[in-house]
């Protein structure tokens, strides 16, 4: 159980912490100091690196989460409401990420390659909104997961 909880927590911190940093620190700084073409290229490079960690985090979260659910709690029936909220919120976050990765991120990369900066900017704006939503959901999920047993 120790290793499952540890890896589960670390994966959540990497994913949600990375989104929080990107949304609240990197985004405003990049907008302040970089012109749009450079800013768009920066985001393509940042996402290319960060999304490797997100995929890894999702795999670890799902594997360790289901391992703990079925080996420690005995399945969904033995889990508290906070576990169900964490599970549902986590799956919603994964669905949002999958859409972000396969639709606006793919379009952003292509638009930057062909230097269609208005299209790239529109895709980056959609990504910003989805990352903002997932950041809020992630903070809620982490809060419920860590403090929910005391509700």
Buried (B, 14 or more C-beta within 10 A) or exposed (E): EEEBEEBBBBBBBBBBEBBBEBBEEBBEEBEEEBEEEEBBBEBBEBBEEBBEEBEEBBEBBBBBBEBBBEEEEEEEEEBEEBBBBBBEBBEBBBEBBEEBBEBBBEBBBEBBEEEBBEBBBBBBEBBBEBBBBBBBBBEBBBEBBEEBEEE
